[in-house]
Amino acid sequence: MKNMAHALFGLLYLKLLCDVSSGGVMTYNTDTPDIPAPNIIRDYPPCNEGPQQNCLVMCSVSSVSQAQLSWYNGSAIYSSITVSNLNNKLYLVVHKEDKNNYSCVVSSSGTNSSSYLNVTHLCQICSVVTTTLIPVNEGESVTLPTNLIQLHDGDDIMWFYESTFISEFYENLTIYHDCIDGRFSNILQLDSETGSLTITNLSKKHTGVYKLKSPTGSLINHQQQECQGYNVIVYDPLPVPIITNDSTQCSASLKCVVMCSVNVRDVSLSWYKGSSLLSNISVSDLKSNFLCMEVEFRDPNTYSCVVSNSFTNKTTQLNIKALCREEIQEFKIVVIIGAVGVGVCVIVAVFGVIGCCCYRRRSANPRYNQI
């Protein structure tokens, strides 16, 4: 009798392996429709609990009472529980590279229904096929789409930041997992209709590649373990450039000299005449965050200063009438000439004092008096 039972289970297991996979789970139903196939999903333990190379999976069954739920490794039973209304889940910890054949079996009144665990699909991080670049300013929000209009029953949507799991939607349940220094605490919003992930109040520490994985294969080629990738780059918010006629850091000129400055790094600062670029610099630090320009006092053209990064810009128009009044420039010239004049007088006075001192020393020296 015992050998017959083993033979029956062996035939069941071979049939299980031959069935078509649906994502990370392969299911097999017996002729008895009252026993549904158990669900296998990946679960995540609390942060910093257990080796990172281990994978926690959960097998559960619904609408079943007075049944046995078991994990098998091959044909050998690994663990088992009696199903009740409050106890219908059975966990299994496997290594992400585990090559064993695991199955979860629910048994009741001599009938069985099974699901096969695909460790590769559920536990290994997927490779990104294509990556969409998404630049965004610090403090803003971004939504990473799944390009789905509506999720279907049984769809499993998993989001990763680099190789770390951060969110999942499965069986009408949304899970958030923040194990990276709290940076994703209370800023993740997963749409239960489409599976899209919204990240609010972004900062530079949120820059990185976000990966969308669907073990049920609704979105991507789950057979090849492929992910959708979004490369989110968070930039400093762009300020409006400031234009002044404080040209103390610029070269002196008889024309109107204006200076455009910006208090931000890693941007480009440019002067435009109409739509034509006149000059530009890359601002890498706040010591070289300004750009000077000379214009005629009554220049009729339109000038603007533009600060930009890789995806956006801010512009300030030059008001020549307000900043390039000739009396202001004349005053500057007078100040410059006056400063030069004072400098010359100081030099003459210094040489005069030196000459006086030399003359007195010579007069007081008897050697010079005898000559």
C-alpha positions in Angstrom: 0.0 0.0 0.0 2.8 2.4 0.9 4.6 1.6 -2.4 1.4 2.2 -4.3 1.1 5.7 -2.7 4.6 6.6 -3.6 4.1 5.5 -7.2 0.9 7.6 -7.3 2.7 10.6 -6.0 5.6 10.0 -8.5 3.1 10.1 -11.4 1.5 13.2 -10.0 4.9 14.9 -9.7 5.9 14.0 -13.3 2.7 15.5 -14.5 3.4 18.5 -12.4 6.8 19.1 -14.1 5.3 18.7 -17.6 2.5 21.3 -17.1 2.9 24.8 -18.5 4.4 27.3 -16.1 2.6 30.5 -15.2 5.3 32.8 -14.0 6.9 31.6 -10.8 4.2 28.9 -10.2 3.3 25.8 -12.0 -0.2 24.4 -11.1 -1.9 21.0 -11.3 -5.5 20.4 -10.5 -7.0 16.9 -9.8 -10.4 15.9 -11.1 -11.9 17.2 -7.9 -12.9 20.8 -8.5 -13.4 21.5 -4.8 -9.6 21.8 -4.1 -8.0 24.9 -5.7 -4.3 24.9 -6.5 -2.3 26.6 -3.8 -0.8 30.0 -4.5 3.0 30.5 -4.2 4.4 34.0 -3.8 7.6 35.6 -2.6 7.4 37.1 0.9 9.9 39.5 2.5 11.1 39.2 6.1 11.8 42.3 8.3 14.8 44.4 7.3 18.2 43.0 8.3 16.8 39.6 9.1 18.5 36.6 7.5 21.1 36.4 4.8 20.4 38.5 1.7 21.0 35.4 -0.6 18.0 33.6 1.0 14.5 33.9 -0.4 11.4 33.6 1.6 8.4 32.1 -0.3 4.9 31.5 1.0 2.3 28.9 -0.1 -1.3 29.5 0.8 -4.7 28.1 0.0 -8.1 29.6 0.3 -11.7 28.2 0.5 -10.4 24.9 1.9 -10.9 23.5 5.4 -9.8 20.2 6.9 -6.8 19.8 4.6 -3.1 19.4 4.7 -0.7 21.9 3.2 2.8 20.6 2.5 6.1 21.6 0.9 8.0 18.9 -1.0 11.6 18.8 -2.1 11.4 16.4 -5.0 9.3 13.5 -3.6 10.4 14.1 0.0 8.1 16.0 2.3 9.8 19.1 3.7 7.2 20.7 6.0 3.5 20.4 6.6 0.6 22.1 8.4 -3.1 21.4 8.9 -5.2 24.0 7.2 -7.7 26.0 9.2 -9.4 29.4 8.9 -6.6 31.0 10.8 -3.7 28.9 9.5 -3.6 28.6 5.7 0.0 29.7 5.0 3.2 27.7 4.9 6.6 29.3 4.5 9.8 28.0 2.8 13.3 29.6 2.9 15.5 28.7 -0.1 18.7 30.0 -1.5 18.3 32.3 -4.6 20.4 29.9 -6.6 18.7 26.7 -5.3 18.3 24.1 -8.1 16.1 21.7 -6.2 12.5 21.0 -7.3 10.0 22.3 -4.7 6.3 21.9 -4.8 3.4 22.9 -2.5 0.6 20.4 -2.2 -2.8 20.7 -0.6 -4.4 17.4 0.3 -7.9 16.6 1.4 -10.0 13.4 1.5 -7.5 11.5 -0.7 -7.3 14.2 -3.4 -4.4 16.6 -4.1 -3.8 19.9 -5.9 -0.2 21.2 -6.4 1.8 24.1 -7.4 5.5 24.0 -8.5 7.9 26.6 -7.2 10.2 28.3 -9.8 13.0 29.7 -7.8 14.5 31.5 -10.7 11.4 33.5 -11.5 10.4 34.4 -7.9 13.8 34.8 -6.2 16.3 36.0 -8.7 16.5 39.6 -9.7 15.7 40.1 -13.4 17.9 41.7 -16.0 16.8 45.0 -17.5 16.1 44.8 -21.2 15.5 48.5 -21.9 15.9 51.5 -19.6 13.9 54.6 -19.8 15.7 57.8 -18.6 13.5 59.9 -16.3 15.1 63.2 -15.1 13.3 65.0 -12.3 14.0 67.9 -10.0 14.5 67.5 -6.3 11.3 67.8 -4.3 9.1 66.7 -7.2 7.2 63.4 -7.8 7.6 60.8 -10.5 5.3 58.0 -11.6 6.9 54.9 -13.1 4.3 53.3 -15.4 3.5 49.6 -16.2 1.8 50.6 -19.4 -1.3 48.6 -18.3 -4.8 49.9 -18.2 -6.1 47.3 -15.8 -4.5 44.5 -13.7 -6.1 41.1 -13.9 -6.8 38.6 -11.2 -3.6 36.8 -10.2 -1.2 39.5 -11.6 1.9 40.0 -9.5 3.6 43.4 -9.8 7.0 43.7 -8.1 9.1 46.9 -7.9 12.9 47.0 -7.1 15.3 49.8 -6.5 18.5 48.5 -8.0 18.5 44.9 -6.6 16.4 45.7 -3.5 12.7 44.9 -3.3 10.6 48.0 -2.4 6.9 47.3 -3.3 4.5 44.6 -4.6 0.9 44.3 -5.5 -0.6 40.7 -5.5 -4.0 39.3 -4.7 -5.4 42.8 -3.9 -2.7 43.3 -1.3 -0.1 46.1 -1.5 3.2 45.7 0.2 5.9 48.3 0.9 9.4 47.3 2.0 11.8 50.0 3.1 15.2 48.4 4.0 17.5 51.1 2.6 18.2 53.6 5.4 14.6 54.8 5.5 14.8 56.7 2.2 11.5 55.3 0.9 9.5 55.7 4.1 6.0 57.1 3.4 6.9 58.2 -0.2 5.8 55.2 -2.2 2.3 54.9 -3.7 1.4 51.8 -5.8 -1.6 52.0 -8.0 -3.8 49.0 -7.5 -5.5 49.5 -10.9 -2.4 49.6 -13.1 0.5 48.6 -10.9 2.3 51.9 -11.6 4.6 53.2 -8.8 4.6 56.9 -7.7 7.5 58.2 -5.7 6.9 61.6 -4.0 9.3 64.2 -2.5 12.3 63.0 -4.4 15.9 63.7 -3.3 19.2 63.0 -4.8 19.5 59.7 -2.8 16.6 58.4 -4.8 18.7 58.5 -8.0 19.1 55.0 -9.5 17.6 52.3 -11.6 14.1 51.1 -10.7 13.0 47.7 -12.0 9.5 46.4 -12.7 9.2 42.6 -12.4 6.1 40.5 -13.1 6.5 36.9 -12.1 3.1 36.1 -13.5 4.3 37.3 -16.9 1.5 39.9 -17.5 3.9 42.6 -18.6 7.1 41.1 -19.8 8.8 37.9 -21.0 9.0 36.2 -17.6 10.5 33.1 -19.2 13.7 35.1 -19.9 13.6 36.9 -16.5 13.4 40.3 -18.1 12.5 43.6 -16.3 11.4 47.0 -17.4 13.9 49.6 -16.1 13.6 53.2 -15.3 16.8 55.3 -14.7 15.6 58.1 -12.4 18.1 61.0 -12.1 17.2 63.6 -9.5 18.7 67.1 -10.0 18.9 70.2 -7.8 15.9 72.5 -8.5 16.9 75.2 -11.0 16.8 78.8 -9.6 16.1 81.8 -11.9 19.4 83.3 -13.0 20.1 86.8 -11.6 21.3 89.7 -13.8 23.1 92.7 -12.2 25.3 95.6 -13.3 27.6 94.8 -10.4 30.6 94.1 -12.7 33.3 94.0 -10.0 34.2 90.5 -11.0 34.2 91.4 -14.7 36.8 93.3 -16.9 36.4 97.1 -16.9 34.9 98.5 -20.1 33.6 101.7 -21.6 30.5 99.8 -22.6 27.7 98.5 -20.2 28.9 95.5 -18.4 26.3 93.1 -16.9 26.8 89.9 -15.0 24.5 86.9 -14.8 24.9 84.5 -11.9 23.3 81.4 -10.4 23.6 79.7 -7.1 23.6 76.0 -8.2 26.1 73.5 -9.4 26.3 71.1 -12.4 24.4 73.4 -14.8 25.1 75.4 -17.9 25.0 79.2 -17.9 24.5 81.0 -21.2 24.0 84.5 -22.7 21.7 84.7 -25.7 21.1 87.5 -28.2 17.6 86.7 -29.4 17.9 83.0 -30.2 21.6 83.1 -30.9 24.1 81.8 -28.3 26.7 84.4 -27.4 28.6 82.6 -24.7 28.2 79.9 -22.1 30.1 78.1 -19.3 29.6 75.0 -17.2 29.1 75.7 -13.6 30.8 73.0 -11.6 31.2 75.0 -8.3 30.0 78.2 -6.8 33.4 80.0 -7.3 32.8 80.2 -11.1 29.0 80.6 -11.1 28.8 83.9 -13.1 29.1 85.0 -16.8 29.8 88.6 -17.9 28.7 90.4 -21.0 29.2 93.8 -22.7 26.4 95.6 -24.5 25.9 99.1 -25.9 24.0 101.5 -23.7 21.2 101.9 -26.3 21.3 98.4 -27.8 17.9 97.6 -29.2 18.4 93.8 -29.2 16.9 91.4 -26.8 19.3 89.6 -24.4 18.6 86.8 -22.0 20.5 84.7 -19.5 19.6 81.0 -19.4 20.5 78.3 -16.7 19.9 74.7 -17.8 20.5 71.1 -17.0 19.9 68.1 -19.2 16.1 68.4 -19.2 14.9 71.8 -18.2 16.0 75.5 -18.0 15.1 78.9 -16.5 15.5 82.2 -18.2 15.9 85.9 -17.2 15.6 88.7 -19.7 18.1 91.6 -19.6 16.5 95.0 -18.9 19.0 97.3 -20.7 17.2 100.5 -19.7 17.2 99.7 -16.0 20.8 98.3 -15.8 22.6 100.2 -18.5 21.9 103.8 -17.7 24.8 106.0 -19.0 25.0 108.0 -15.8 25.8 104.8 -13.9 28.6 103.9 -16.3 29.9 107.5 -16.2 29.9 107.3 -12.4 31.9 104.1 -12.6 34.4 105.6 -15.0 34.8 108.6 -12.7 35.4 106.3 -9.8 37.9 104.3 -11.8 39.7 107.5 -12.9 39.6 108.8 -9.4 41.0 105.5 -8.0 43.8 105.6 -10.6 44.5 109.3 -9.7 44.7 108.5 -6.0 47.0 105.6 -6.8 49.3 107.8 -8.7 49.4 110.4 -6.0 50.1 107.7 -3.4 53.0 106.5 -5.5 54.4 110.0 -6.0 54.1 110.7 -2.3 55.9 107.5 -1.4 58.8 108.3 -3.7 58.8 111.8 -2.3 59.2 110.6 1.2 61.9 108.2 0.2 63.8 111.0 -1.6 63.5 113.3 1.5 64.9 110.6 3.7 67.8 109.9 1.4 68.6 113.6 1.2 68.6 114.1 5.0 70.9 111.1 5.5 73.3 112.4 2.9 73.3 115.9 4.4 74.0 114.5 7.9 76.9 112.4 6.7 80.3 114.3 7.0 81.8 112.4 4.1 79.3 114.0 1.7 79.7 117.5 3.4 83.5 117.5 2.7 83.0 116.8 -1.0 
